[in-house]
Amino acid sequence: MQKKENSIQAIALQFIEKRDDSTFRTLINRLKPGLISYTYKYVNDMDLCKEIISKTFIAVWEKLDQYNPKYNFSTWVYAIAKNESLGQLRTKSRNLSHEKLTENHSKILKSYSPIVTMDIEVIGPSGEELTNTLYDKTIEEIEELEEPYRTVMIEREVNQKRLQDIAEELDWNLSTVKTRLRKARKDIAKSIQEKHPDLLEAYYEEETYY
């Protein structure tokens, strides 16, 4: 049976009092095996687990004053690790969406091609920042859609599901999925063109040079 003074909670309280590197390393070594198993269930990638755990322990050190001693220290650390894991999943999903947006030559945006008639210098985001901005604006427009168009766009453009899978999950005909997706894409692209013509112009200029 593990002695109470050697428990993770006891080591954590010792670290909180001393805030020394030696005790922190001991704490890390005790928590790390469990955290690897815990985070792996979220991200299913060992290298990513190691990155998440590193960020978790950095957050533990930086946010130590936020820990409430009334609660188990391990629970607090695991909550941080969970947030880091979910954040990595969101980033991964976002990056995949960005890649898909580029690979497909921006199907959403290009379904309503802007007509550039002014020879002006656009001052604003460019490169990855421009793609991020357009992505965020597109997501905002998707969230504003009425059903069932909002759902079909989220499933297809955000979650990257196959059309057949969407049809089966929503109990729609495949032709219905295609029709609603086509309309939703056109409505979103038109809205973005009307609200953010400068971003679209900059985006199409970059596409021309790549």
N, C-alpha and C positions, 0 to 999 in steps of 0.2 A: 504493500500500500504506500502510495506516495506521501512523503511527509508534507504537512501543511506549509512549512516554511519554504519548501521547494516547489510549491504550486505556481502555476502561471500568474495567478492573482497576486500571490505574495511577491513574486519577482517584479510584477508590474508596479506594485505599490512602492517597492524599493527603488525602481527606476524613476518613478514620479518624484520621489524624495531627493534622490541624488542627481538624476539626469546626467549620468555618466555613460560613456561609450561602452564600457565593459558590461554593465548591467543590461544595456540595450541590446548588445550582441547576444547575450544569454536569452533575453526575451525573444529575439528574432528566431534563434535556433529552436526554441520551444514551440513557437507559433507556426513556423514555416511549413512543416510537414502537413499539418491540418489545413492550412490555407491553400497549399498546392492542390490538394484533393478537392477542396471547396470551390476554388475558382475554375478548376478544370471542368467541372460540371456545367459551368456557364459558357466558357469559350472553346472548350475542346481543342486546345492548342497549348502545348507545354511551354513553348517560347513566349507566348502571350501571357501565360500564367506567371512566369518569372517576371515579366515586365509589370504586370498588375501588382504582384506582391512587392516589388521594389517601390512602386508608387504608393502602395498602401502604407509601408513603413515610413516613407518620407512624410506622408500625411499624418501618421501617428505622432511623429516627432514634432511636426509643425503645429498640430492642433491639440497637443497634449492638455493645454489649459481648458479645452472644451469637454474633456472627459469628466463624467460625474461618478465619483467613487461609490455612490449608492448601487451602481450596476456593475456587473461582471466586466472586467477589462476585455476579455476575449470576445464577448458579445459586441462590444464597441468596435474592436478591430475588424471583426467579421463583417460588420455593417459597412465599414469603410471599404473593405475588399469587394463587397457586393456592389457598391456604387461604382467602384473603379471598373468592375467587370461589365456592368451594364453600360457604362460610358464607352468602353472599348467596343461593345457590340453595336452601339449606336454609331460610333465612328466607322466601324467596318461596313455597316449597312449604308451609311452615307457615302463612303468612298465607292462602294459598288454601284450606288445610284449615279454618282458622278461619272464613273467609268462607262456605265450603260448610256448615260446621256451623251457622252462624247462618241462612243462607238457607233451609236445609231444616228449620229449627226443630228442629235436633238430633235427627235420625232415630235415631241410636244410643241417645241417652239417653231420648227420648220413647217408645221402643218398650216401655219398662217404666216407666210413669208412677208417681211416688211419691205416696203419700197423706199429705198434710200434716195432722197432727192436733194438733200442739202450737203454741201461739201464743208463740213465743220470738224473741228478737233474735239473729240469727246474726252472730257476730263472726268475720270472716275476709276473704278476698279478694273483690273486687267488680269489675264492669266488665270491662275487657280482661284484668286479672289473673285474674279468676275463670274467664273463657273459657280462658285459657292453662293454668290449673291443671287444669280439667276435660279439656282436650285431652291434657295430659301423662298424666293418670290413664287416659284412654281408650287411649292408645298403649301404656301399661304393660300394660293388660289384653289388648290385641291380641297383644302379644309373648308373653303367657302361654298363649294359645290353642293347642290341639293342631291338627295338620294334619288335614284340608285347610282348616280354618276360619281359621287364622292367615293363610294365603296369600290367600284370597279377600277377607279384610278389608283387608289391606295394599293389594292391587291396587285395591279399590274405594274405600275410605274415605281412604287415605293418598295413593295414586298417582292417584286420581280417574279410573280407566279405565272405559270403557263396559262394560256387562255382556256384550255380544256379543263385544267384544275379549277379555275375560277368558276367556270360553268357548272361543274359538278358540285362544288362547295355551296354555291348560291342557288342551285337548282334552276339554272337558266339554260336556254338553248345557246349553243356556241355562237350562232348568228346574232343573238340578242347581246351577248357580251361584246362582240365586235362592233355592233352598231352603237351601243352606249359608250364604248371606249372611244370610238371615232368622234362622236359628238362632244364628249368631255374634253378630249384633246384639243379640238378646234375651239371650244369655248374658252379654255384656259389660255391657249396661245393668243387668241384675240384679245383677251383681257390684259395679258402681259404686254402685248404690243401697244395697247391703248394707255396703260399706266406707266410703262417703263420703256419707251422707244429708244432712249439713249443707251440703256443696257443692251438691248437687242442689237442695235447698230454696232456697238463695240464688239459684241460677241461674233457677229457675222464677219466683221473685219478681220478678227483673229482667225476665224475658220478659213478665210481666204488665204492667209499666209502659211497655214500648216499643210 
